Amino acid sequence: MAASPDYYEILGVGHDADAKTIKRAFLKKARTLHPDVNQAPDAERKFKEVNEAYSVLSDERKRSNYDRFGTPDGPGGFGSDYVDMSDIFGGGFGVSDIFESFFGGGATGAAGRAARTRGRDMGITLRVTLEEAAAGCTKTIAYDRLAPCDDCGGSGAADGGHATSCTRCGGTGRVIEVQRTIFGQMQSQSVCPSCGGSGQVIDKPCETCAGQGRAPSRETVEVKVPAGVHSGQSISLRGKGEAGIRAERGGDLVVTIQVEEHGRFERQGDDLFCRVEIDSLEAIVGMTLTVPGILDEEVVEVRVPAGCSFGEQVKVTGYGMPRLGSHARGSLIAIVQVSAPQGLTKRQLGAIREIVGERRAGRAAGSQVGDEGNVGTKRRGFRGRKRR
């Protein structure tokens, strides 16, 4: 495995740098290397290197592993409760797109994009196992977002700086332009180029966030997944999405749950289906099986009735998935798979042959009585037995 690059050298910080120092170094380099502002052939490659370095050094777990073992994942990787969302928006909307919002979100950005001052909602898909969905779990998610700026407290103003109403738009964030055409005068409304649509200007903007009051940040949040959750259901974390410009309302982080397929159980609603295997002799006399349940250390008794046929379903109530928001549970439904018995001894085979011979002799005798005394039953077409 290739050694990890020197992330401290890439960001230009010492090994004892604190979180704020790392973030400032990252923002300073990212501003100059972002492909939107740097046309150098290697700008995109260097931007990705800086972003990778920041994603490691700004994450406590990754940084600790990197310092001790030379790799962010450490010797054994992370625990199942830790999820790194390297691509927060799922569909290719990652840190590069967060920077596009950062560059275009303040008074100095592009006017068309700067009109939005409230933070957007962010969405992720969180995968959990069926066992985790059954018991409920807590996941720690590491992700990138535009968060309130630490240096200015979200105001966008540096020490001694003040925000005042924009004189050009009168604080509305919009300007009306009048154009003369062959059809007469036409008015159009656009974002104020002076304040970027915020309605305010800052005489001394914060250097870290360029006056926005927000900056790209690597953050962690705990997501509590309730027991019984279904695929497609979502959990909303208020204010954990994109931060608004200059303390405007932030968006939410919407976590959509995806329950992974299981190797032994198939979920249908709150019921769990599984297969149990018995041989034909066991199917004749019936038997009780024990199978592992979906919850930790849970054991379920499946009572297969005598005369059970292949594909018959045996329901065990109360051992399926928990019902969301309730103490009740669905059922475990075992689908019986019947096979020929294996490994029989000579004595066992002899006993079976004897039973088969007796049954054949009995059928033959019954058939003769029917022919002579005309008391036999009429031959009927075969019908599978339906168990009630």
N, C-alpha and C positions, 0 to 999 in steps of 0.2 A: 504494500500500500504506500502510495506517495506521501511524503511528509507534508504537513500543512505549511503554508507560507507564514512569514513573520507578520502577523496582523498588527502588532505594535509599530513596526517599522512602516507599514503601509499607511497607517493613520498619522504617523509622526508623533507618537506619544510614548511616555515611559511605561515600564511595567507596573509602576505604582499609581498610574493615573486613575482618578476617580471617575464616576459615571458622567458628571458634567463635563469634565475635560475631554472625555472620549466623544461625547455628543458634539461638542463645539468643533473638535478637530474633524469629525466626520462631515458636519454641515459645511465647514469651510472648504474642504476638498471637493465635496459633492457639488457645491455651487459652481465650481470652476470646471469640473469634469463632466457634468451632465450633458448628454448629446444635444439637448436643446440650445445650449449656450456655447458649446465647444465643438468646433468642426474638425478637430484633429482626427486623423485616421484611427489612432489608438485611444481616443477619448472614451468610447463605450466600454472597451476592455478594462481600462483603468477605473471607470466608474463602478463596474461590477466588482472589481477587486476591493475597492473602498467599501462598497455595500456589504460584501461578504465579511470583511474585517469587522465592520460595525455590528453586524448581526451576531457575531461571536462574542466580541468584547463587551457588548451591551447586555448580554444575557448572562446572569450570574452562574447558572449551571454550566453553560458552554465555556465561559471564561475559566471557571475553576478546572474543568476537565482539560482545557487547552494548556493552562499553566502547569498542571501536574503531569499530563500524559502526552502533550504535544498534538492532541486531536480534540476537536469540540465534542465528539461523542464519547470520549473516554474509553476505557477497556471493555466495558459491557454495554455501552449505549445508555439511553435514558430509561427510566421506569415507565410502565404502561400508563401512569397517571399524567405524564408530561407529553404534550403534543406541540411540535414546532410547526407553525403555519408560515412556511416560507412564501406562499402565494395566497395572501389573505382573501382575495376576491375570487379565487377558484378558476376563473376563466382567463388567466393570463394577465390579471390586473394586480401587479405587485408593487415593489418599492419604486420602480421607475414611474409608474402612474401616480403614486403618492407624491413624488417630486413634481410631476406635471401640475398637480393641484397646488403644491407649495409655491411653485414659480408663478402660477397664474391666479393665485387666490388673494393676493394683497393689493394694496394701492399701487404697487409698482408693476403689477402683472398685466397680462393681456386683458383689455377691457371687457371683451365678450365673456370670458370665464370668471372675471372678478365680481360679477353681479351677485353671485351666490355667497352669502356671508354665514349662513347656518351650516353646520357640519352635516355631511351625508351619513346615512346608515351604511354600515358595512356588513357583509354577509360571508359566512364560512360554512363549510360542511364538515361536521365532526363525526368520524367513524367510531363506533363502539361495537364490542362483541355482543352476542346474544346473552351471554352470562352477565355482562355489565348492564345491559338493558333490563335484565330480570331483577338484579339486586339493587340497581341504582349505583351511581359512582360520581366521583368528583374528578374532573380533568383540569390540569393547569395548562393553559394555552399561551404560547409565546407568539406574538404577532407584531407587525409594523403598522403604525397609523400616524396621522397628524394629531399630536397631543398638545395640550396647553403648554406654552413655552415656560420652561423653568426659570429663565433669567428675568423675564418681565412679568411673570405671574399671569400671562394671558392678555395683558393690556396692550401690548405692541409698542410701548414707550420705554425708552432707556431711562436711566436715572436722570431726573431733571426734565424729562420730556413730557409734553402734554398733548392731548388730543383736542382739537377744536373743530367746530362745524365748518365743512367745506364751503368756501365763499362762491365757488363757481356754480355749484348745484343747489346751494342753500340748505345742504344737509339731507337732500332727498336721495342722493346717489344717482340721479338721472338728469340728463340734459336734453332739451328739446332743440332740434335743429330745423331751420326753415330753408327749404330749397325752392328755387324758382324753376318751373318747368313750362313746357308749352301748354300744359293744362292749368297753369296757375301755380300758386304757392302750395307746397306740400310740406307737412310737418312730419318729423320722425323723432322717435325717442330712443336714446341710447345710454349706455353706462357712462357715467362721468369719468373722463380720463384723468382727472386730478386726484380723486379719492378712490377710484377703482370700484365705485358702487357702494362703498361703506357709509358715505355721507360725512366722514370725518377724515381729517388729515393730522398727522403727527409731526411735530416740528423736530423731534429727536427720536427717530425710530430705534427699536432694539436691534442690535447687530446680529444677534443669534437668529431671530425669526424674521428679520427684514421688515418689522412693523406689523406682521400679521397677528401676533399673539399666539401662534402655534408653530410647531416644527415637527419634522419626522422624528419618530421615537420608537424604540424597541420596548415593548411592554408585555407584561404577563397578567392574566386574569383567570380566576377559578370559575369553572362552569359546573354547576350541580345538575347532573342528569338524573331525573326521577325514575324510580322503579316502574317498569311497565311501559316505557316510552316506545313509540312506534316510529318506523322510518318515515321521514317527511315532516315530523313534528318539529317545531322550532322553539328556541329559548331566546328571549330578548334581554340583553343587558343594557340598561338605560345609561346613556352618556358614554359608553365605551367604544363608540364608533369614531368617526372623524370629528375633531374639535372644530367649533365655529371660529370665525375670524374675530379677533379682539373680544373674547369672552362671550360671543354669541352662542346660542344654544347648540350643543353638540349632538351628533347623531347617535344611534344605537348600534350595538353589535348584535346581529341576528345569527344565532347558531342553529343550523338545521341538522338534525340528527339523522345519521344513516346507520342502520343496524346491519352488520355484516351477516352473510349467510353462514349457517352452522353445519358442521360435518355430520352431526348425528340427529339434530332436530330440524324439523321444518315448521315454521310458524304460520298459522292461519288465524288471524285475529288474536285472541288471547289463548288459543289452544296450541299445543305442541304435538306434532306427529313424529313418531319414531318407529323403527322396525325392530321386531324381536324374532329370533330364529329358534325353532324347535323342530324335532324330527317327527316323523309320522306316528311313531309309537307314543310319544309324549302327547301328540295331538289327540290320540284315541282316548287316553285316560285323563287328560288335562293335567295342569301343573301350575305352580306359582313361581314366577321369575322375579328377580330383583334387578333393577336397572338404575344407573345414576340419574338423578334429577338435574334440573337446570341450575338450581341454587347450590352453593358450596356445601359439600358433604351431605347432600340430600340423597336418600335412597327411596326408591318407589317400588312397591310390590304390584306386579301385574299378574292377575289371576286368569290364566287361560282355561276356559271351560272344556270339559270332556267333549270329544267329537268336533273339535274346532277345525275349520277348513282354512285352506290357504287364502290369504288376503282379508280374513275376518278382522274386524277392529274391536279392540278391547279398551274401554274408556275407564280412566282413573280420575275421578273428579278432584279438583283442588290442587293438582300438581302441574298445572300449566304456567303461563306467564301471569304475573300480577296484573290486575286491572289498574290502570293509571288513576291515582287519587283514591284508591280503595284498598281495603285489606283482603278483598276477595281475589281468587285466582281462577284462571281457566282450567281446562282439563288436559291431561296427558293421554293421548290416544295411540295405543300400540297397534301396529299393523303386523299381524302374524305371518311369518314366512315359514312354510312347512317344507322339510327336505327329507330325503331317505336317510334312515339311521346308518351310521358308520361304525366300524370297529366291533361288530357283534361277534361273540364267541360261538364255537360250535354248539355248545349246549343251548345258548340263546336261539341260534338259528334253528336247531332241532325243535325247540319248544314252539317257535313260530310256525314251522312246517306242520307240526301236529295240530295246532289251532286251525290253520288254513285247511288241512285235510278234513277235520271235523266239520268245518263250515261247508265245504264242498259236498261232503257226504250228506249233510242235512238238507242242502238245497236239492240234491239229486233225489233223495227220498221224498221230499215234498212235491217234486215234479211228477214222480210216479203216481203218488196218491191222487194228484190232480187229474192225471190221464185216466186212471182206472175208475175213480169214484166221482169224477167230474166236479171235484170240490176245490180245484186249484184256482188261483186268482188270475185275472186277465192280465196279459202283458201290456204294460203302459210305457209311454215314452219317458226318458230320464228327465227329472227336474231337480235342479240344485236345491238343497234344503235351505230354507230361510230361517235364521235364528231370531227368535223373538226376544 
